[in-house]
Amino acid sequence: MIQQTAPATPDIDLEADVPHRLSSPFTEWADYFEKNLERHARLDATIPWQSTTPLSAFDAAAIARSLQRFELGERGEGTSLRAKARLLDDPVYDATLSLFVAEEQKHSALFGRALERFGVHPLGAHWSDAAFVRLRRLLGLRTEIMLFLIAETVALEYFFALERSDDPVIRGVARRVLTDEVEHIRFQVAQLQLFFAGATTGTRMLAAAASWIVAVGAATVIALDHGPALRIGGIGPVRFWGKGLRHFRRALRSALAP
């Protein structure tokens, strides 16, 4: 197995091309997600699904086991999220969340197709996914959006690692998912900026403290459970842990800025 050295990954420009009219409905975000449908079709067509994997059996199995977890995590229908959002009585926001959830499900489909190529079946359940889903359902909309922000920022470095894989399909899938995840993080930040508008300093500090506890736990789980796949992309678990939390810290600062 040849390990690659992980280059520095780019910071997320949280201010680039982001709709800032947060006092208005989420019309611009709805437009963004709708326009993505055509772009996704073009990007999906570039993934060389018929190519054979150059990975060793060990490396292929490591990536497949890792993708099983992510495929399961992206598979949800967002029923709880959308039910909470409907309480805001904003049909544009509801439609925007539907488009966002559809993109997450598309990621699951891409991971599933990659698993099929490896001859591996998707998981029916996993404790980490079950715990995360249960936590989201127990909490309010604002906290659920924060949990999405945690999951997407912490996992960002994972997809940068997969993008450095020797397998052209895995590289293509990772690149395709990354184009969405960076924008999804901006979307979560935009929502949280709106939902925390007018919140007291104490409320923001409490939200930040609670979020950090969850983020550290999430980063630790990925670092430990997905270590072999990360190493194939040239990054060890400890370095992944630090990079993932730096992505989260940067996004959280923007989300909770007064």
C-alpha positions, -999 to 999 in steps of 0.1 A, spaced: 0 0 0 14 34 -10 4 61 13 3 97 -1 13 127 19 -17 149 25 -13 184 11 -28 214 29 -65 215 23 -82 248 14 -101 268 39 -138 273 33 -147 308 22 -178 312 42 -186 345 26 -183 335 -11 -215 336 -31 -237 332 0 -272 348 1 -270 373 29 -306 386 29 -314 365 59 -344 386 69 -361 375 36 -373 340 28 -347 315 15 -355 322 -21 -319 325 -32 -310 292 -15 -339 275 -32 -327 288 -65 -292 275 -58 -304 240 -50 -327 239 -81 -299 249 -104 -278 222 -89 -299 195 -106 -284 201 -140 -249 206 -126 -251 173 -107 -261 155 -139 -229 168 -156 -207 159 -127 -222 125 -122 -215 117 -159 -178 122 -153 -174 94 -128 -158 64 -146 -180 37 -131 -169 10 -155 -132 13 -145 -116 -14 -124 -101 -4 -90 -63 -3 -87 -66 -7 -50 -53 -37 -31 -80 -60 -16 -71 -46 18 -75 -10 8 -107 -16 -12 -122 -33 19 -111 -5 41 -128 21 19 -159 0 14 -163 -4 52 -160 33 56 -184 42 28 -210 19 43 -212 42 73 -215 73 52 -241 57 29 -263 49 58 -259 84 73 -269 102 41 -298 79 34 -324 96 57 -355 113 44 -353 143 67 -388 138 80 -381 152 115 -362 182 101 -389 191 77 -417 187 103 -399 212 126 -393 236 97 -430 236 87 -437 252 121 -421 284 107 -448 285 81 -423 294 54 -430 274 22 -398 286 6 -377 273 35 -396 240 34 -389 236 -3 -353 245 2 -349 219 29 -365 193 6 -339 201 -20 -311 199 5 -323 165 18 -325 153 -18 -288 162 -23 -279 142 8 -298 112 -5 -280 115 -38 -247 113 -19 -261 81 -4 -269 67 -38 -234 75 -51 -219 58 -20 -242 28 -26 -231 25 -62 -195 26 -51 -202 -2 -26 -219 -22 -54 -188 -18 -75 -168 -33 -46 -193 -61 -42 -203 -49 -7 -239 -45 6 -251 -13 24 -255 -15 61 -290 -19 76 -281 0 108 -251 12 128 -250 24 164 -233 58 155 -260 66 130 -288 55 153 -274 77 181 -270 107 159 -305 104 144 -321 99 179 -303 130 192 -315 151 162 -351 140 166 -352 149 203 -341 185 198 -355 216 182 -349 229 147 -320 252 156 -301 225 174 -308 200 146 -293 225 120 -263 228 143 -258 190 143 -258 191 105 -231 218 106 -211 196 130 -214 165 108 -206 182 76 -176 203 88 -160 175 107 -164 150 78 -151 175 52 -115 164 56 -126 128 51 -137 136 16 -105 155 9 -87 123 19 -108 101 -4 -102 126 -33 -65 115 -30 -73 78 -35 -57 59 -64 -92 47 -74 -107 70 -101 -143 62 -90 -136 70 -54 -118 102 -64 -148 112 -86 -174 104 -59 -154 124 -33 -149 153 -56 -186 153 -65 -197 152 -28 -172 180 -19 -188 204 -44 -220 200 -24 -207 198 11 -189 231 10 -221 248 0 -241 228 25 -219 242 52 -226 277 40 -263 269 40 -262 257 76 -242 288 86 -268 310 69 -297 293 88 -280 295 121 -272 332 116 -309 337 111 -320 315 140 -295 331 165 -303 367 154 -312 385 186 -299 357 209 -281 368 240 -244 364 245 -251 338 271 -273 318 247 -246 319 220 -219 308 245 -240 279 257 -247 268 221 -210 270 213 -200 250 244 -226 222 237 -217 221 200 -180 217 208 -187 187 230 -207 170 201 -181 180 175 -152 166 195 -171 133 199 -180 132 162 -144 138 151 -132 112 175 -156 86 162 -146 92 126 -109 93 134 -111 59 152 -137 41 129 -124 53 96 -86 54 103 -76 28 75 -96 48 49 -81 81 60 -45 67 58 -51 56 22 -57 93 15 -25 102 32 -38 115 66 -36 99 99 -65 99 125 -48 125 148 -42 149 119 -77 143 106 -91 151 141 -74 184 143 -83 195 107 -119 185 111 -123 205 143 -106 235 127 -132 234 99 -159 233 125 -144 261 146 -143 284 116 -179 277 106 -192 280 142 -176 314 146 -194 326 115 -227 310 125 -228 325 160 -212 359 153 -234 387 168 
